[in-house]
């Protein structure tokens, strides 16, 4: 098969995998992402296979997939953010922070607001309200009108009476 044909076939497998994943057919989705990768490895396919592993709480395997994605395309932001999310899910917020910071610097990213949102969640859990608010506001600036981001900003603003944040406030 010619290179373009391999890419086209790989893309078909990727799209089938995504549909299976969205239907909750995770083992089948992993199989189809793997077929896509065998034909034409992409950062997206590795990242999405990792995302599927995360649905199964297989975070270490998901992180491995993200490392493969980064090796394939270091400019793709999703795997950096995803590593941060998987570390957060494992209760390793300190380890997640540098990955989320790296995600913010990625040049190719469909959802550049995600690392800001995730960092904001870490700072909010730590009751570092001003830092959380700054991250949420930046996320909102990147994706204006996003309801989840608007709620996150509003929640912190209401805690601080609209202008200040007291680190000891609830």
C-alpha positions in Angstrom: 0.0 0.0 0.0 1.2 3.5 -0.8 1.9 6.0 2.0 -1.3 8.0 1.3 -3.4 4.9 1.2 -1.9 3.8 4.6 -2.7 7.2 6.1 -6.3 7.0 4.7 -6.8 3.5 6.1 -5.3 4.5 9.4 -7.6 7.5 9.6 -10.6 5.1 9.0 -9.5 2.9 11.9 -9.0 6.0 14.1 -12.5 7.3 13.3 -14.0 3.8 14.0 -12.1 3.7 17.3 -13.4 7.0 18.3 -17.0 6.0 17.6 -16.5 2.8 19.6 -15.0 4.8 22.5 -17.9 7.2 22.6 -20.3 4.2 22.7 -18.4 2.8 25.7 -17.0 -0.2 23.7 -13.5 0.5 25.1 -11.7 -2.8 24.3 -12.8 -2.6 20.7 -11.8 1.0 20.5 -8.3 0.2 21.8 -8.1 -2.5 19.1 -9.0 0.0 16.4 -6.6 2.7 17.7 -3.9 0.0 17.7 -4.7 -0.9 14.0 -4.5 2.8 13.1 -1.1 3.1 14.8 0.2 0.0 13.1 -0.6 1.5 9.7 0.4 5.1 10.5 1.4 6.2 14.0 0.2 9.7 15.0 0.2 11.7 18.2 -3.5 11.8 18.0 -3.9 8.0 17.8 -1.6 7.4 20.8 -3.3 10.1 22.8 -6.7 8.8 22.1 -5.7 5.2 22.9 -4.3 6.5 26.2 -7.6 8.4 26.8 -9.4 5.1 26.3 -7.2 3.4 28.8 -8.0 6.2 31.3 -11.7 5.3 30.9 -10.7 1.9 32.3 -8.6 3.6 35.1 -5.5 2.2 33.5 -3.6 5.5 34.1 -0.1 4.2 33.9 -0.8 2.7 30.5 -2.5 6.0 29.5 0.6 7.9 30.5 2.8 5.6 28.5 0.6 6.3 25.4 1.0 10.0 26.0 4.8 9.7 26.1 4.6 7.9 22.7 2.4 10.8 21.4 4.9 13.4 22.6 7.7 11.5 20.9 5.7 11.4 17.7 4.8 15.1 17.8 6.1 17.3 20.7 4.0 20.3 19.5 0.7 18.5 20.1 -0.7 19.8 23.4 -3.2 17.1 24.3 -0.8 14.4 25.7 0.9 16.9 28.0 -2.5 17.9 29.5 -3.7 14.3 29.6 -0.6 13.2 31.6 -1.4 16.0 34.0 -5.0 14.8 34.3 -4.0 11.2 34.8 -1.6 12.2 37.5 -4.3 14.3 39.1 -6.6 11.2 39.0 -3.8 9.3 40.8 -3.7 12.0 43.5 -0.3 13.3 42.3 -1.1 17.0 41.8 2.5 18.1 42.4 3.6 15.9 39.5 0.8 17.0 37.3 1.6 20.7 37.5 4.7 20.7 35.2 2.9 18.7 32.6 0.0 21.1 32.6 2.4 24.0 32.3 4.0 22.4 29.3 0.6 21.9 27.8 0.0 25.6 28.0 3.0 26.2 25.8 2.1 23.7 23.1 1.7 25.1 19.6 -0.9 22.7 18.3 -3.9 22.2 20.5 -7.6 21.9 19.8 -8.6 22.9 23.3 -5.9 25.2 24.7 -8.1 26.1 27.7 -7.9 22.6 29.2 -4.5 22.9 31.0 -5.6 26.3 32.5 -8.8 24.7 33.7 -7.0 21.7 35.2 -4.4 23.9 36.9 -7.2 26.0 38.3 -8.7 22.9 39.8 -5.5 22.1 41.5 -5.1 25.6 42.9 -8.8 25.6 44.0 -8.3 22.3 45.9 -5.3 23.8 47.6 -7.4 26.9 48.5 -5.1 29.1 46.5 -8.0 31.2 45.3 -6.1 33.9 43.4 -4.0 31.4 41.4 -7.1 29.4 40.7 -9.0 32.4 39.5 -6.1 33.5 37.2 -6.1 30.1 35.6 -9.9 29.9 35.2 -9.9 33.5 33.7 -7.2 32.5 31.2 -9.2 29.4 30.2 -12.3 31.5 29.8 -10.4 34.0 27.6 -9.3 31.2 25.4 -12.9 29.7 25.2 -15.3 32.6 25.9 -18.9 31.5 26.5 -17.9 28.1 27.8 -20.4 27.4 30.6 -18.1 25.3 32.8 -15.4 27.9 32.7 -17.9 30.7 33.5 -19.2 28.8 36.5 -15.6 28.2 37.8 -14.8 31.9 37.5 -18.1 33.0 39.1 -17.7 30.5 41.9 -14.3 32.0 42.9 -15.4 35.6 42.4 -18.4 35.0 44.7 -16.1 33.6 47.4 -14.0 36.6 47.2 -16.9 39.1 47.1 -15.9 40.0 43.6 -12.6 41.6 44.2 -10.3 39.9 46.7 -9.5 36.4 47.9 -8.7 35.5 51.4 -6.6 32.3 51.5 -8.4 31.2 54.6 -11.9 31.7 53.2 -14.2 28.9 52.2 
